[in-house]
Amino acid sequence: MSESGQGAATKKKYAPSQTVRMHRRQLFHWIGSHLVNQRRLDDWTRKEYVSCLRSSLQQGLWLRVPRDPDILLDGEHFQVTQPICCFTETGLDDIEDHSQKYGRLGLGFPKRFVLENGGRPVNYLLGKKTDPSMQAWLRLAETLQRPEVQESLPDVDKSELNDCLSFVSHFLKAMKHTSKKKVVPQKNTERKKIKGQEKPVPNPHQRLFGSPLHFLEEREWRFVLRKLGKRLIPRGVTENVTSNSTEGPEWLMPYTAGKDLFTVVFPDNGTLAMAVDDAVIRSKLFDKSRPHVTLLTLEDIGTF
């Protein structure tokens, strides 16, 4: 085969369109966390979910500081203080536990939408000082905060560097809960009597997987609000000036159904039916000028 023929064959073999995809192509934002304690889906709960969807379609995604901000170590250097909006790459077939925590109404967006607006995947750390990545982040933060370093920087550079470190650190998250409660390790011992007493001895045939990494399993992506002069990241985000409620969002990220929003997952078929009966929601989801939004329910998942 000629050199040009080999090149053509290689190019065809590794064409991007033939690349095997290992990751999900949609990210889901789940809403309705205030309804997760309502285990029974009655008409009131369904109406609340429909109201959440209508509000989101009209106003946009919420960006706000979480009630329980992420904290690494003692929180001295790394904690969430800026409004954020979170997504998960977890597939719908594994979403039950996630939706029971964050709400049972899922909005599916292409990764393009998140990336083009300044979002990205979260960087997971062990959250321990022995973690090399954690050590590197601490070294940067502590060095920047040294009085001699701060005094040597012009005010403009000082402000910009502090802002950069804060923004990047908002994409850090512990892989697992950092509770001070004593964690019971996995059993890797056998009870054996030694000199009349039972003492644990290692079981050489037992595999150790370690404790569950709950947050890592969420495969989180997020938007983080950042002000760059007169510009804002994400692009298009606006300050919420209509809500006086402490439960409301601080900032809103508008999106267009069909163009940005690809899928809506409802808690059940009853909620879906209520939503389709809503004229505002119907006009947003089925605008004739754009592709329609795919509608699913948690009851559908696993049936096909």
C-alpha positions in Angstrom: 0.0 0.0 0.0 1.3 3.5 -0.9 2.2 6.0 1.9 -0.8 8.1 0.9 -3.0 5.1 1.0 -1.8 4.2 4.5 -2.5 7.7 5.6 -6.0 7.7 4.2 -6.7 4.4 5.9 -5.4 5.6 9.2 -7.4 8.8 8.9 -10.6 6.9 8.2 -10.0 4.4 11.1 -9.6 7.1 13.7 -12.1 9.6 12.4 -13.8 11.6 15.3 -17.2 10.3 14.2 -16.1 6.8 15.0 -14.6 7.5 18.4 -16.0 5.4 21.1 -17.7 7.6 23.7 -17.0 6.8 27.3 -18.9 9.7 28.9 -22.5 10.9 28.9 -23.3 13.6 26.4 -25.9 15.3 28.7 -25.5 16.8 32.1 -28.6 16.9 34.4 -29.5 19.6 36.9 -32.0 18.3 39.4 -34.5 20.6 41.2 -37.1 20.3 43.8 -34.9 19.6 46.9 -37.5 21.1 49.1 -39.9 18.4 48.1 -37.7 15.3 48.6 -39.3 14.7 52.0 -42.6 14.3 50.3 -42.2 10.6 49.6 -45.8 10.4 48.4 -46.4 12.1 45.0 -49.8 13.6 45.6 -51.4 16.3 43.5 -50.0 19.1 45.7 -46.4 17.8 45.2 -46.9 17.4 41.5 -48.2 21.0 41.2 -45.1 22.2 43.0 -42.8 20.4 40.6 -44.7 21.8 37.7 -44.4 25.3 39.2 -40.6 24.7 39.5 -40.4 23.8 35.9 -42.4 26.8 34.7 -40.3 29.2 36.8 -37.1 27.7 35.5 -38.2 27.8 31.8 -39.2 31.5 32.2 -36.4 32.7 34.4 -33.4 30.3 34.1 -31.3 28.2 36.3 -30.6 29.3 39.9 -27.1 30.3 41.0 -26.7 30.7 44.7 -24.4 29.9 47.6 -25.4 26.4 49.0 -27.0 26.2 52.4 -24.2 23.7 53.3 -21.1 24.9 51.4 -18.4 22.5 50.3 -15.5 22.7 52.8 -12.0 21.2 52.5 -10.0 20.5 55.7 -11.0 23.2 58.2 -12.4 25.6 55.5 -9.8 28.2 56.1 -8.6 28.3 52.5 -11.3 26.4 50.5 -15.0 26.8 50.8 -17.9 27.9 48.6 -18.7 31.6 49.0 -19.8 32.4 45.5 -23.2 31.4 43.9 -23.0 28.2 41.9 -25.2 25.9 39.8 -24.5 22.2 39.8 -25.0 19.4 37.3 -24.3 15.7 37.3 -22.9 13.4 34.7 -24.5 10.4 36.4 -26.6 8.4 34.0 -30.4 8.2 34.4 -30.2 4.5 35.1 -28.2 5.2 38.3 -29.9 8.5 39.3 -32.3 7.2 42.0 -30.2 8.1 45.0 -29.2 11.4 43.6 -32.7 12.5 42.8 -33.9 11.5 46.3 -31.4 14.1 47.6 -31.6 17.0 45.2 -35.1 16.7 43.8 -36.9 14.5 41.3 -37.2 16.9 38.4 -34.2 16.7 36.0 -33.2 19.1 33.3 -30.8 17.7 30.7 -28.3 20.0 29.0 -25.6 19.2 26.5 -22.0 19.6 27.8 -21.6 22.3 25.2 -24.0 24.6 27.0 -22.0 24.3 30.3 -18.6 24.6 28.7 -19.4 27.6 26.5 -20.6 29.5 29.5 -17.6 28.9 31.7 -18.6 25.8 33.5 -16.4 22.7 33.9 -16.1 19.4 35.9 -15.4 19.5 39.6 -11.8 18.5 40.6 -12.1 15.9 43.4 -9.6 15.8 46.2 -9.2 13.5 49.2 -9.5 16.5 51.5 -6.5 15.5 53.6 -3.2 17.2 54.1 -1.5 14.1 53.0 -3.1 14.3 49.5 -0.4 15.7 47.1 -3.0 17.7 45.2 -4.3 19.2 48.5 -0.8 20.0 49.5 -0.2 21.9 46.2 -3.4 23.9 46.6 -2.6 24.8 50.2 0.9 25.8 49.3 -0.4 28.2 46.7 -3.1 29.7 49.0 -0.8 30.1 52.0 2.0 31.6 49.9 -0.4 34.2 48.4 -1.6 35.2 51.8 1.8 35.8 53.3 2.1 39.5 54.4 5.4 40.0 52.5 3.8 38.6 49.3 0.7 40.8 49.7 2.8 43.9 50.4 4.9 43.3 47.3 1.9 43.2 44.9 0.2 46.2 43.4 -3.4 46.4 44.5 -4.7 45.5 41.1 -2.6 42.3 40.9 -3.4 41.4 44.5 -7.1 41.6 43.8 -6.9 39.7 40.6 -4.8 36.9 42.0 -7.0 36.5 45.0 -10.0 36.4 42.7 -8.3 33.8 40.4 -7.5 31.6 43.3 -11.0 31.9 44.8 -12.6 31.1 41.4 -10.4 28.0 40.7 -10.9 26.7 44.3 -14.7 26.7 43.7 -14.1 23.7 41.4 -12.5 21.7 44.3 -14.5 19.2 46.2 -13.9 16.4 48.7 -14.5 12.9 47.4 -16.3 11.9 50.5 -17.9 13.4 53.6 -15.4 15.1 55.9 -17.4 14.4 59.0 -15.6 14.2 62.3 -17.5 11.1 63.3 -15.5 8.0 63.6 -15.5 6.0 60.4 -15.8 2.2 60.9 -13.2 0.6 58.6 -14.0 -2.3 56.3 -13.5 -5.6 58.0 -10.1 -7.1 57.0 -9.6 -9.2 60.1 -10.5 -12.6 61.5 -11.1 -13.3 65.2 -8.6 -15.7 66.6 -7.9 -16.8 70.1 -4.4 -16.0 71.1 -3.4 -16.9 74.7 -7.0 -17.1 75.8 -8.0 -13.8 74.3 -9.7 -12.9 71.0 -7.5 -10.5 69.0 -8.0 -9.4 65.4 -5.5 -10.7 62.9 -5.2 -9.7 59.2 -7.1 -11.7 56.6 -4.6 -11.9 53.7 -7.3 -13.0 51.2 -9.7 -10.0 51.9 -9.7 -7.2 49.3 -9.8 -3.7 50.6 -11.7 -1.1 48.6 -11.8 1.6 51.1 -14.8 3.6 52.3 -17.4 4.9 49.8 -16.5 8.1 47.9 -20.0 9.5 47.9 -19.3 12.9 46.2 -17.0 11.4 43.6 -20.0 9.2 42.4 -22.0 12.3 41.7 -19.6 13.3 38.8 -20.4 16.9 39.3 -20.0 19.8 36.9 -20.8 23.4 37.9 -21.1 27.0 37.0 -19.4 29.4 39.4 -20.3 33.1 39.3 -17.3 35.4 38.6 -17.2 39.1 38.0 -14.6 40.3 35.5 -15.0 44.0 35.4 -18.3 44.6 33.7 -18.4 41.0 32.4 -19.9 38.1 34.2 -19.2 34.4 34.0 -21.4 32.5 33.1 -22.3 34.5 30.0 -25.8 35.8 30.1 -26.2 35.4 33.9 -28.3 38.2 35.5 -28.8 39.3 39.1 -32.2 38.3 40.5 -34.0 41.5 41.4 -37.6 40.1 41.5 -37.3 37.6 44.5 -37.4 38.9 48.0 -37.4 35.4 49.4 -34.4 34.1 51.3 -35.1 30.8 49.5 -34.9 32.3 46.1 -31.9 32.4 43.8 -29.3 35.2 43.9 -28.5 35.0 40.2 -30.3 33.5 37.2 -28.8 31.8 34.1 -31.3 31.9 31.2 -31.5 29.1 28.7 -33.6 28.2 25.7 -35.6 25.0 25.6 -34.8 22.9 22.5 -31.5 24.8 21.9 -29.9 24.5 25.4 -32.4 22.3 27.2 -32.7 18.8 25.6 -34.5 16.7 28.1 -36.9 17.0 31.1 -37.3 14.0 33.5 -40.4 14.2 35.6 -41.1 12.4 38.9 -43.9 10.4 37.4 -46.5 10.3 34.6 -49.0 12.3 36.6 -46.5 15.2 36.9 -45.7 15.0 33.2 -49.4 15.2 32.3 -49.9 18.2 34.5 -46.9 19.9 32.8 -48.1 19.3 29.3 -51.5 20.8 30.3 -49.8 24.0 31.3 -49.9 26.4 28.3 -46.7 28.2 29.3 -44.7 25.0 29.7 -46.1 23.5 26.5 -45.2 26.6 24.4 -41.6 26.5 25.7 -41.0 22.8 25.3 -42.7 22.5 21.9 -41.7 25.7 20.1 -42.0 24.9 16.3 -38.9 27.0 15.5 -36.6 24.6 17.5 -36.3 20.9 18.2 -38.8 19.7 20.8 -37.6 18.8 24.3 -37.6 15.0 25.1 -39.9 14.2 28.0 -39.3 11.2 30.3 -40.3 10.1 33.8 -38.4 8.3 36.5 -41.0 5.6 36.0 -39.7 5.2 32.4 -36.1 4.7 33.3 -35.0 1.1 33.1 -37.9 0.0 30.9 -36.0 0.4 27.6 
